[in-house]
């Protein structure tokens, strides 16, 4: 996950889930669907940032519960940040 302050009053989400993560489109779409749903639930609690979530090879092999737990842990790290225009990276 990469993030950067966006100067707006809300957070935005971008996804980069490539074929390297999984050859099967159904697996990539499941990952994107879970990330979007998690973001929708937490969006109002996040600072005004642009967030780019990049899928990793092992992500397609995780169960939905494991994936959501990892994503929620990343959102928890992002919540308390006081952001300026600097960028950062978080890895789970």
C-alpha positions in Angstrom: 0.0 0.0 0.0 1.3 3.4 -0.9 -0.2 6.7 0.2 0.2 10.4 -0.3 -1.8 13.4 1.1 -4.2 14.6 -1.6 -5.2 18.1 -0.3 -8.9 17.2 -0.5 -11.3 16.5 2.4 -11.6 12.8 1.7 -9.6 9.7 1.0 -9.4 8.1 -2.5 -8.5 4.5 -3.5 -6.6 3.1 -6.4 -6.0 -0.5 -7.2 -3.1 -2.2 -9.0 -3.8 -6.0 -9.2 -1.9 -7.5 -12.1 -1.8 -10.9 -13.8 1.3 -11.6 -11.8 -0.9 -11.8 -8.7 -3.1 -14.4 -10.3 -3.6 -15.6 -13.9 -7.3 -16.0 -13.2 -9.4 -12.9 -13.6 -11.9 -14.3 -11.0 -9.2 -14.2 -8.3 -8.0 -10.7 -9.2 -11.6 -9.5 -9.2 -12.2 -11.1 -5.8 -9.2 -9.2 -4.4 -10.4 -5.9 -5.8 -13.9 -6.4 -4.5 -12.7 -7.2 -1.0 -10.4 -4.1 -0.9 -13.1 -1.8 -2.2 -15.6 -3.1 0.3 -13.1 -2.7 3.2 -12.3 0.9 1.9 -15.9 1.8 1.8 -16.4 0.8 5.4 -13.4 2.8 6.7 -13.2 5.7 4.3 -14.8 8.3 6.6 -12.2 7.5 9.3 -9.1 7.9 7.1 -7.1 11.1 6.7 -7.3 12.9 3.3 -5.0 10.6 1.3 -4.7 8.9 -2.0 -4.1 5.2 -1.4 -2.7 2.8 -3.9 -3.2 -0.9 -3.0 -0.9 -3.2 -5.0 -1.5 -6.9 -5.0 1.3 -9.3 -4.2 1.7 -12.9 -5.4 0.6 -14.5 -2.2 -2.6 -12.4 -1.9 -4.6 -14.6 -4.2 -3.9 -17.7 -2.0 -5.3 -16.0 1.1 -8.9 -16.7 2.3 -11.2 -13.7 2.3 -11.1 -13.5 6.1 -7.2 -13.5 6.1 -7.1 -10.8 3.4 -9.6 -8.6 5.1 -7.7 -8.9 8.4 -4.5 -7.8 6.6 -6.2 -4.9 4.9 -7.9 -3.8 8.1 -4.4 -3.8 9.8 -3.1 -1.5 7.1 -6.1 0.9 7.5 -5.4 1.0 11.2 -1.8 2.1 10.6 -3.0 4.8 8.2 -5.7 6.3 10.4 -3.4 8.2 13.0 -1.1 9.7 10.4 -0.9 13.4 10.1 -0.1 13.9 6.4 1.4 16.7 4.4 2.4 16.2 0.7 4.9 13.5 1.5 4.4 10.0 0.4 4.8 6.7 2.2 4.6 2.9 1.9 3.1 0.3 4.1 3.7 -3.4 3.7 1.8 -6.2 5.4 
